[in-house]
Amino acid sequence: MAWISLILAGIFEMFGVTMINKVNKDRTWQALLLLIIGFGASFVFLAYAMQTLPMGTAYAVWTGIGASGGAILAMIFYGESKDWKRILFIAMILGAAVGLKLIS
């Protein structure tokens, strides 16, 4: 259950990062509220996962999901570069997160 919680924390982190971009563009209270909800949920799920998982592993996986997911969402929704080198390094981040799961 801790790993599911950690993955949910990473997904909410991706959502929160996307909402930062939306707040910067739209300046609406709805976008700000969604940003707060996204990051709030992310921290709640991360805290729950860290009750079972080692802090270093949980934080690294959470950060990896958030960073790589944010970059992927930016490529899909905001037209950021889809250069093969960028995709390679995102894959390396995700591979490292999977590796931490396998050894934990």
N, C-alpha and C positions, 0 to 999 in steps of 0.2 A: 504493500500500500504506500510505502514511503516513496518508491520510485514513481508511482503514478502521480502522487502529490507533487513530486519534483518536476515531472514533465508538465503538469498543469501550471506550476509556478513559472516555468519557462515560457509557456504559451501566453500567460497573462503578462509576462514581461515584454514579449513581442508586441502584444496589443498596446501596452502602455507606451512603448517607444513609438509606435505608429501614431498614437494619440498626441504625442509631443509635436510631431510634424503637423497634425491637423490643427492643434491649438495655435501653432505659429502661423498657419495660413488663414484660419477662419476667425480666430479670436471670439469663439462663442462659449457660453457657460456650459453648454451640453458637452462640447469637446473636452473642456476642463474637467467636468464631472466624470466623464469616461476615462480620462487620464488617471484621475485619483482612484477610481474603482479598479482599473487595470493594475496599477502598481500596488494598491492595497491588497488585492487578491493575490498578487504575486508574492508579496512578503508573508502573507498568512500561510499559503501553501509551502513556501520555502521553510518557514519556521516549523511547520508540522513535519516536513521531511527530515529536518535536522534533528528531530527528537530520536531518530533511528540511525540515520546515515552520518558518517563522519563529516565534520564541517568542511574540510578541504574538498572532499569529493562533491558534496552537495553544492557548494558555492561554484566550483569549476563547471559542473554540468549545467547549473542554472544560468551562469554567465554565458556559456557556450551556446545554449539554446537561444537565449535572448539576443546575443550578438549576431549569430548566424541567421536566425529567423528574421531579425530586423533587417539585415542586409538583403535577404531573399525577398521580403515583402517590399522593400524599397525598389528592387529590380522589377517586381511584378506591377506594383501600383504607381510608382513615381518615376519610372523610366531611367533608373540608374543603370550604369554600365553592366552588361552581362558578359564581360570579357572572360575567357576561359581561365585565365590566371586567378581572377577573383573567385570564380566558382570552385577552382581547385583548393584554394585556401579555406573557403567556407566548408568544403567537404573534409578538409583536415581537422577543422575545429570540431565538426560533428563526429568524425572518427575518434578523436581524442575523448570526447564525452562517452561514446560507446565503449571505448577501452577502459575508462574509469568504472563504468558499470560492470564490465566483465571481471575486473579484479577486485571489486568491492563485495 
